[in-house]
Amino acid sequence: AALGFYSVGYAFAYGGMDFSDPQKTFIGTENFFLMGVDNLMFWMFQFAFAASSATIVAGTLAERCQMAAYLCYSLALTGFVYPVVAHSIWSPQGFLSAKAVDPLWGVGVIDFAGSSVVHLTGGSTALIATYLLGPRRGRFYDHRGIPLAEPVEFPGHSAALQMLGAFILWFGWYGFNTGSALSITGPNREFVVSLVAVNTTLAAASAGVTALIANFYLVERITGEGSFTLSATMNGCLGGLVSITGSCGVVEPWAAVIIGSVSGLLY
């Protein structure tokens, strides 16, 4: 992933950025292999986003694809697929960019920290990958390919490690979202960073509670006896974090609660 973004990915995404140039382009055409790039910190920060989109796919393919396929998709995603999406929204020459001289419909697309650029791109790629791989063996079909009467549950092996992973992701999201402000020294930047942190917290919390209650209600309707499920809460929190990522710097805290609640219900 690092080599793909270093060689061509960064150039396709941000090559030749010019905030005064009204021209729109499909991809960037400069700065290959970081030639002419002075702000290496910006490259490193953007690489973290590119790598995140690749790791989203990795979670769906864990232990299910060959190493060669894993390396090829990582290179293709960070070298071309992700940069095309990033260029269209985050580069001033992108046709959807809010930073363009003449943005789409006068406003462009605001994706503060990557709900669409990172998570939708990675999620869409993961959906295609899982479709190609098919269901896990023994989950819906037996090893002879005959459909099972009922799907076999695949419970997690450690709820404690699942919860630890969820909290690590939640904590990391503060760097992911607040870091997208890029600076805390400009006019009102400290307010933006604070707003992002608050909205990130509220969206994740409201999504987790909503998912927990909704899952309890559904289980109670189906089985006649409700139960609180830890995995639903954790995944609801992650859904809330993803949903608020794009607007965390431009909405009020009450809106973050609503966004998180809706995402929890959708999960």
Disulfide bonds with the S-S distance in Angstrom:
none
